Amino acid sequence: MKAIRTMGAWIEGGAVRFRVWAPEHDRVEIVTYGEDGEEVTGALPAAPTGGGYFEATAPGLGAGALYKVRIDGAGPFPDPYARAQPLGVHGPSAVDDPSFAWTDAGWKGVALEDLVLYEVHIGTATQEGTFDALIPRLAELRELGITAIEIMPVASFPGERGWGYDGVDLFAPSAAYGGPEGLRRLVDAAHAAGLGVILDCVYNHFGPDGNYLRAYTKRYFTERHKTPWGDAVNYDGEGAEQVRALAISNAEMWIRDFHIDGLRLDATHAILDDTAPHILREIAERARAAGGGRRVVVIAEDSLNDTRLVTPPEQGGHGLDGVWADDFHHELRVLFAGDRDGYFEDHRGTAEDIAATIRKGWLYEGQVSKHAGKPRGTPAEPVPPPCFVHCIQNHDQIGNRALGDRLGAAVSPAAFRTMSALLLITPYTPLLFMGQEWNARTPFQYFTDHDAELGRLVTEGRRREFQYFTSFSGAEVPDPQDPRTFQRSKLDWSERQRPEHAGVLAWYRELLGLRAAHPALRRRGRGDFSAEAISPDAVRIERRGGEATVIALVALRGALDVDLGRPEARALAFSEEPRFGGAAQRVPLERGRAAFEGPAVLIVEVPRS
């Protein structure tokens, strides 16, 4: 069977054309609705064209027309390929006109080596919770040193509140955020501000609420593979050609029609495919081709430390550009916050392990994981450092805690500044979670807006999930369905002006400014840096390039006293300076000797010898 990528509804020659895939069915009708989405205004038979496809043309319809699909008399159902769901995932689909007055003709994207990612949840980044409301914040993010925003999933999900990972209409940006037009405005404004836009896409499962795919055909899923969400998406069984085309054409659409600069692929270890080429390779290749000469990056979220993801296809890999490398986060979290539950049991948080993680990109390269009970990881050395995405917090590491509390609630301000420096002084691609740059205190909790019965099950499951975690014993897990859980998670941008937050913001400006401007910090190659434990409680990171070397002396805890043997060494920044929220009376560097208490970081420059 040859797959067809153009599906759903589109405007062509003064009419709307429809194409539906329903291979086990004989009769398909397009049911049209009035503006209220309730009144049925017509039913148009769709003609079979072979291979399970049905097509229809409606001369009198245009952009904004509402419709559903009736299949063998059942339904009607929303269109899984719809470009808009203005009345929610259970309501009629809408015809979208992708034409837009773009102003970004000169935009060329962001190179992987220059990425500084800023993860954003549209619904909680502003009080309004829309694409348009984020636009006024873009210029200050770029001024800070961010080069791309990474938007959590926007594909239509049930209700008005959600993280987006339960999306069901992959082609339709959520109406709660402003729909397709709002997303286009945000992307265009981001490019005008000098920011790229990376979009989080979920191709490993579909949410349960509003998922009508099985009404069209059972071939979208397979029992051959299982995932944490049940039957896997069918990328390698009967009918897989069209299922693969759904994911590939969705990736192409974001790049082509919305000018998105790259994709973050959720939980790629659960995208199961036994065929060649792997669906991940095809998604990456087609996404780049859709960019039309613009730089497009494709990044995997994956917990397996598998270098195949970023190995070129000619060397047997999938050819993605980057991969999340969580060992860095875990090592720092164990040391500074004392976490031990779950996968944290695999990490010691020692200076030796932290240095090794920084040298390599990730720590596990095939060692046996106590948590998984089997070997984990592959050697990191062949992979260029920018391919690894590091963070000290992200939506999962905050929101999947019982209370959704941020890193700043678990570590001291000095430790937070130290962890931030470790993130930004290395050659890896850093990711910040929104508000991190001022150590925001607002939580990011898990919130949903399901119907009453499914919502009850989600709430019960959420509370059951944490009952055996010692770190959350006795905690009352917030109800995901309660609107107040969502409201609590909204960023408070006014925090930035308060003294305890303004210093952190200044520290981030300093670090990101150095990262962008200093020749040694702009070099990202394997041979351009080193990291070593210089004591059980301290790490030294060295970056080389240009006429000077940058050295970061990191006191993880306790006293550090080290003589660099370079009396001409010059301090660039010290994390405990008052301007960054610390209380140091002076920068602790005298004729090449540094002595200070941790947690703290001293960044110095020495001429290349």
N, C-alpha and C positions, 0 to 999 in steps of 0.2 A: 504494500500500500504506500503510495506517495503522499506525504503529509502536505497540508495546505496551511501556510502561515497566516494568510489574511482571513480572519474569522470575525464573527460578531456583526456589527453594523458600521457602515461607512458611507460617506456622501460621494456620489459619483455621477457626473453628468446631469445635475439638477434633480437627482432622485437619491433615495437611500437604498443601498443594497444590503442584504442579510445573507449570512452563511452560517449554517448550524451543522455540528457533527453529532449524529445520534444513530450509530451503526446498528443497534438492535431494534430499531423502530421503523415503522412504515409511513407514518403521517406526521407532518410538522406544520404548525401554523404560527404566524407572527401576529400576536394580539396587541393592538395599539390602544393607548389610553389618552384621556384628556389631561389637562394641566394639573388636576388634583391627584392624578395617579390612581383614582378610584373608578371613574366612569370609562367603560370599554367603548371605544369608538370604531372598532373594526377588527376583522380577522382576515389575514392574507395567507392563503396556502403557499407553502414552500415546495418547490419541485425537487425530487431526488435527482442527483447528478452522478451517482455512483460512489462507492467506497464509504457509504454511510453519511454522505454530505447532502444537505438540502439548501436550496437557494431561492430567494425571492427579491423582487424589486418593487419599491413603493414610490412612484413618481411624485406624489403630493407631500411627502415628508421632507424634513430638513433637520438642522441642528436643534437639539433639545427635545425632539420627538421621544415620547415614552412608549416602551413596548415590553412585552414578555414573550415567552415561547411556550406553546402548547404542544405536547408530545403524545401522540396516540390518544388524544382526548384528556390526558392528565395535565394537571397544572392549572394555569400557566406558571412558568418559572422564570426567574431572572436569567439573563444571558451571562454565562461565566466569562465570556470574552468582551463584555460591555466596557466601554471607555468611561462611563459615568453611572453612578447609582445615587442620584440626588435625594431619594427618599429612603435610603438605607438598603441593607443587603437583602431584605425581603421584598422591597418595593420594585416597581418597574425599572428597567434599565433605560438609559438615555443615549441618544445619538450625540456624539461629540464632534465638533469641528476642530481639527488640530491646527488650523491656521492661526498664527499669532504674530504680532508685530515685534519680532525679536530685535534687540539692539546689540547683540553680542557677536557680530560677524567677525570681529578681530580676536575673539577669545580662542585660545589654543589648548586649554586644559592645564592641569598641574602635573609636572613630572613626579614620578614615585619618590625620587630622592628629595624632593622639596615638600612632601606632604607633612603637615601638622594637622591632625584630624581633631574635630570638635563634634562629639556625638550629641545629637539634639533629638528630643522628643517634642514634636510640634505642639501637642496638646498641653504640655506643661511648661514649655520654654517661656511662655508669656501668659498673662492673665486671660487674654482673649483666646489663646490656644489655636491660632490659625496661621496659615502660610503668610498672609499679608502682615500679621502682627509681628512676625520675626524680622521683616525687612529693615525696620529702623535700627536693629541691633547689628546688622552685618558690617557696617563700616568700622565699628569699634572692635569687632572680632578680628578683622584684618589688621587693624592698627596694633592690636595685641601681639600679632604674630601667627595667628591661625591662617592656614592656606586653603583649607577645605572644611565645610561642614558635612558631617555624616548623619543623614536623617534616618531615624528609626522607621520601620515599615509604614507606608502610607496607603497601601492597597486596602480597599474597603473592608472593614471589619464590623462585627455586630455592635449596634448601639452608638453612643456618643463618646465613650471613654474606653481606652484600651491601649496596650503597648503596641499593637499592630501585628503581633506574631500569630494571631488567629484570623488572619485575612482570608477572604474567600473569593473576592472578585479582584484578581491580580492586576487587571488592566485599568481599574477605576480608582483614582486617588480619592481618598475619603472625603465625603461631603462635609463631615464635621470640621475638617481643616480648611475647606474652601474649594474642594473639587479640582478638576484639571486646570481650570483657568488660574486658580490661586497658586498652584504649584508652578505653572509657567512663569507667573509674575515673580515668584520667589527666586527661581533659578536665574532669570534674566537679571534681577537686581543683584544677586550674589556675584554673577560674572562682572557686572558693572563695578562692584566693590573690590574685585580682584580675588574673589573666593571661588574655589571649585565646589561642586556638590556631588557627594557620594550618597547613593541610596541603598538602604538595607532591603534586600529581597529574600523572600522565603520560598524556596522551591523543594523543601523536604517534607512538607505536609500542608494540608488545608485545615482551617478551623472547623469546628463541628457545627457552629450556629450560622445558618445562611449558606451552607455548602450544598448546592443542588447538583453537583457533578454527576452523582449516581443516577439522577433522574434522566440524564442524557445517555449515559453508558456506564457500564461497570468497568470499562477498560482503563479508566483513569487511575485505578489502584490495583495492586497485586498482592496476593497472599504469599508469593515467593520470598518476599523480604518483609521483615518487621522493623518498626521504628518505635520510639517511645510513645508515638501518637496512634499506633495501630498499623494497619496495612500500609505498606510503603506506596509512594507515588510510582506509577508503572513506567519506568524509563527503559525497560528491557524485555517486556513480554508482549503478548498479543495486543496489537493496536498501539504499541509504544511510539510509533512514528509520530502520531498526532499529539500524543502527550508530551513528547520531547519538543515538538514544534510550539506547543503552548508556552513552555518555559523559555525557549530560545527567542520566540517572537516577542515575549514580554520584555526580555532583556533588551532586545533591539528597539522596542518602542520607547523605553525610558531614555535611551541614548539619542535616538533619532527625533522623536516628537517632543521630548521635554528637555533636550540638551543637557541631560545628566552627564557628569564627567566620569562616573565609575559606579561599580556595584560592590556592596558587601554582601556576600552570600552566607546566609544563616546556616549554622550547623551542617557543614558540608559532609561530615562523617555519616550523616543520615540521608544523604542523597545517594541512593544505592543503584548501581548500574554495572552489569556484568558484560556489557558490550563494548566494542571499540569503534570509533573513539568514544571516550567517556563523555557523558552529558556536560560535565564541568568544562571540559576542553571546548566543546562546541559553543557553550554559552559565552566563554571568554573570547573566542575567535569572532563570533557573530557580533558581540557587543562592540569590539574594537572596530570592526568593519562598518558598523552603523555610525561611528563617530565621524566618518567622512574626512579624515585627516586630523581631527582633534585628538589629543591624548585621552585615552580611556584606560582606567585601571580597574582590575577585578581582584577583589580581596576575599579570601575565605576565612570564615570563623570555624575553627576546627581544634579539637582538644587532643588530637593524636600525635602532634609533632611530626607530621608526615611531609617530608620534603618533596614528595611526588607532586604535591599541589602546585609548587612554584618551580618545578623542573621543566625546562622546555620540552615540547612534544617530541622533538627529534631525539631527545635523550630519554624518552619513555615516560615523561611526566604529563601533567594536565595543562601546564602553561599559564597558570594564573600569575598575577603580579605580586601578591602579598598574602600573608597568613597571620592570623592572630596567634601570638605566642604567650600563653598565660603563665608560664613558669615564673617569669619576671614578677608579675603581680603576686603570685602565691608566695614566693620567697620573701618579698618585702612585707606582705601581710602577716606571715607567721612571725617574723622578727618583731615588727613594730606593734601589731595588734594582738598577737598571741593566739591566732586562730589555729585550731587543731582538728575540727570536725571534717568529715567527708574527705575530699581530695587533698585537703591541707595536710593530712597525715603523711603524705609523700614528701613533704618539704621540711627542712630543718631551720631555714632562715639564718644560716651561719655566714660569716664574712666570706669564707671559702666558696660556699655555694652561690652566694650573690655574685661574687666576682666571676665564677665559672659561667653563670647564666648570662652575664653581660659580655663575656668574651665570645660565647657561642651564639647567643640569640635565644636559645632555650636550654634547659638543664638536662631533660630526659632525652637520651639518644639511643635507647634500647635497654636501659636498666629496668629491672623488674619493679613495677609499681605495686606497692603494698595495697593501695586502695583498689586497683583494678585486678590484682592477682595475676598479672602477666606483664611481659615486657612492653614498654611504651617508648615510642619515639624513634627517630632516625638521625644519623649524624648531620649536624647543622652546618658544618664548615663549608660545603660547596655553595651555600646560599648567600648572596650579598646581603649585608645588614639591613638596607632599607626594605627588604622583603618581609621582615618581621615587624609586626605591629605590637607595641608594648603599651601598657597602661598601668596606672595605680588604682583606678576605679573605672567602672563602666556600668551600663544599665543593669547587666546581670549581677555584677558583684555588689551593687547597692540594692537593687529591687528584689533580688532573690534572697536577701536576708529577711528575717521574720518581720522586722520593723521598718525595713527600707532605709536604714540609717546610713549616712555617708561615712567615708573614711575619717573625716575630721571628728566624728563622734567617738572614734575608737583609739585615736592616737593623739599625742600632744601636738601643739602648733609647731614645735621645733622638729618633731618627727615628720610632720606633714611637709615642711619645707625641705627636709632632707630627701624624702621620697620623691618630691617633685623634681629636685635637682638630678637625682639618679635617672629619672625618666627623660629629662630634656637634655642632659649633657652627653648622652650616648649617641651612636650613629644610627640607631634604629628609628622606625617611624613611630612617633608618639601619638597617642590618642587621649584626649581630655574628655571627660563627661561634663556636660553643660553645668556651669557654676563652679567647677573645680578650681578655676583660676582665681577665685577669691575665697575658696574653702567654704562654699555655701553650706548653710545649716539646714535648709529645707530637705526633708527626706525625699526619696523617690520610691514610692511604694507600689505594690502590685495592685492594679485596678482593672476592673472589667465592667461591662454593661450588658450582661446576658439576660435572657428571659428568666422569670422567677425560678423555675425548676433547675435549669442548668446553672444559674447563679448560685443556688443553694448548694449544689454539688461542688462547685468551684470553691466556695467559702469553706465548706467542710474539709475538702481535700487540702486546701492551703494550710489550715490549722493542724491537720493530721500530719502534714509533711514535716513540721518543725517540732513535734512533740518529743522526739528522741535526740534533738541537738542540745548538748549540754550548755552551749553558749546562749541558747534562747530559752532555757528552762524558766518557766513561770511567766514568760512574756505573753501578752495578749496580742495575737496576730491580728492586724487590722482587717476588716471585712473588705475584700476586693470590690464587692458590689455597692458598698456605701459611697455615695458621691463625695463625702467628706474625705475619703481616702485619696481620691483624685485631686481634690482641692488642696489638700496638705502638700501634695507633690509639686505644686507650681513654684517655679523659681521666684525668689524675691530679689530683683535686681538692685533694690535700694540698699541691700546689705553691703554692697561694694564701698559705700561711703563711710561705713563704720570703721573705727581704727583697727579692730581685730581682723578685719577683712581687707582693708586697704593695703596693709603691709604685704599680705599674701599676693594680692594683685600686682603690686610693684615688683615682687620677686619673680612672678611669672613673666612680666614685661622684660625684666632684666635677662632672665634665662633665654627667653625666646629671641630677644634682640641679639644676644651673643651667638645663639645657634644660627641665626640667619646671616650675621655679618662677619663673624671671625673666620678667617680662611681655614684654620685648623678644624673648626667645628663643621665646616661645610664639606669636608672630605668624609666620605662615607664607606670607603673601601675596607676590606678585611685587614690590610696591612697598615692602615692609617690610625690604629688605636690599640690600646691594651688595657687590661683590667687585672688587678691582682689584690689578694688579701695581704695587707702588710702587717696585720696583727689579728688576733681572734675577734677584734672589735672594729676593724678599720679596713677600708678599701681605697685603693689608688686607681684612678682612671686617667689615662693619658691619651690625648688626641693630637695628631701630628699633621701639619700642612702649612704651606706658606713659609714665612720667615720665623714663626714662633710655634712653640708647643704649649698646649693648654693642659694643665694638670688639675684634676679634681681630687682633693683629699677629703675623704668621707669618714667622719667619726660616727659609726653606727650607734655607739653608746660608750660612756666612760671617756677617759682622757686620751687624747692623741698628741704625741710630741714627736715630730719628725723633722730631720734636717735634709732639705732637698740637695744640699751641696751646691746650690746656685744662689749666691748672695744677691744676684741681680734680679731674682724672681720678683714679679710684680703682681699684686693682688688685683683680680678683676671683680670679684664679688664674694661676700661672706654671708651665709644664710642668716646669721644672728645679728646682723646690723640692725639698728633701730628702724631704718627706713623700710625694712622687710618684716617688721614685727618682733624682732629680737631685742635683746637687752645688752649686747656686747658694747663695752666702752670704746673698743678700738678693733681694727682688723688684726687678727693674731698672726702676723707675718713680720719677721724681723731678720734681715740679712739671710733669707732663704730658710729660716727655721720657723715652723708653724707649730703652735701649741694651743689647743682649745679642747673644750668639753663637748661631747656628743649628746644627742644627735645634732650634727651640724655638718656643713659642707663649706670648704674654702676652695675657691677656684682661682688659680694663679696662671700666669703666663711667663714662660722663659724663652729667650731667644734660641733658635735652633743652633746647635753646636756643629 
